[in-house]
Amino acid sequence: MEIKRPETNTECQLSRREMLQGTAAGLGVAVAGGLLAGCSPAGEQRPASQAPAITPESLPQRFSQEEMSRRWTSIRAAMREKDFDGLLLTDRPDGGADVGWLTATGAPYAVMALDGNILTIGGEGANLHDGVETREVDDDLNSAGINAAIRELGLTRGRIGVGYLQDIVRLPEGGFNYTTLDRVKQTNPQARFESGADLLLTVKLPRSTEEIAVLEKATAVSEMGLQTLLQTARPGAVHREVWLAVYDSMIAATGELPVRLSLRSGAEGNTGELPLNEQMQAGTICNQEISASVLGYGSQVNQSFLIGGPAPADWESAAQYCIDLLYRLIDHIKPGDRIMDSVEFYRQEVLKRGDGYWGVVFHSGGNNDGPRWGPDRTEAVDAVFQEGMVFTIKPRIPIKGLEAPTAQFGEAVVVTCCGARSLGNRNIEILTVG
């Protein structure tokens, strides 16, 4: 995948400190109770926030008509550049949403041409925006509905880009239903069906102001989930009860299922995706991957912390090195630079301390269908930072003398004309609970 080097705005009105702290007025959502209140090392509780609690009613209910029109204009400009007459879209079997991003519906398929309305096929729920129409299907035969849409839009002889056909991020063999596409091809022998994966990803990665605002809200709710974790994790606490408390707090705030919730004490954060019947042990490090959902958009946060004590000997050193490296990575972001160059910078900085853990370090925010960059990974290796891209930057530093977990601190950021701005509102520091 090739993402074009953008023309960047060199007139920056924000200082580096302002960018990291977040200055987009009206976009932030404060977490009731004050994030991390009552945790060590400060020794005193922070004052409770006076901001209203986050509730589903306080969050955006849908994307605006203007935002949807912007997406259609962008995707059609890319279609013309790639010589596509139309697109045939479906959603990933493991999550992610081409159809949802394009139509704000839960339909399983959509067809669009270079002009006219976008036609969704099957599914339930009304269309929320002008420019999208639903075509019902009988007996769940989606191929029949797709064929009718192709005829209606005049695409029977066209070159049609197919979403999730092949060479998809984390789905190299694609995710489009074979039988459905085979029947569509047989009915439209004069049309050409080719992968539209690069086109769709290129257009979706740079986020609009409205999308960034939603991702900022999602970050705030993720931080609320982290706050619940810090309030409930204790030596002897049952993982199941802690996990469910975090899960319930995020659903109560958004009315949506979290995009990701995995937490574990004494193991990596990605090993506790479901409630477990085990106790948290004193002296262990708790890691997690917490990503709430707002309008289907997720934004992950990560915060290693110590449960009780005593701490592993290298814990504080590894944690501080990881926090410092996180902010060095944020400071390293410049629009137009290759993302993999920052990944290599990360690798070298980790190796200065010792062995490394080569997982994901740049995790795309949004619909769970963007690339994840890290050492030795091969996704979107030629991509460059562009204004509007949103990532969680989540370095890991091994704790010497400990097989697992590593120290990991992750912050969601948006790329700006001058570098990067944090989407979160918490203090990232070394913490002990219980």
Secondary structure, DSSP 8 states (H G I E B T S, - for coil): -------------S-HHHHHH---TTT----TT-TTTT-BTT-S------S----GGGS--S--HHHHHHHHHHHHHHHHHHT-SEEEEE--TTS--HHHHHHSS--SEEEEESSS-EEEES-SS---STTEEEE--STT-HHHHHHHHHHHTT-TTSEEEETTSSSBTTBTT--S-HHHHHHHHHH-TTSEEEE-HHHHHHHHSS--HHHHHHHHHHHHHHHHHHHHHHHH--TT-BHHHHHHHHHHHHHHHHSS--SEEEEEESS-GGG-SS--S-B--TTEEEEEEEEEEETTEEEEEEE-EEESS---TTHHHHHHHHHHHHHHHHHH--TTSBHHHHHHHHHHHHHTTS----S-SEEE-BSS-S-EE-TT--TTTT-B--TT-EEEE--EE--TT-SS--EEEEEEEEE-SSSEEE---S-----EE-
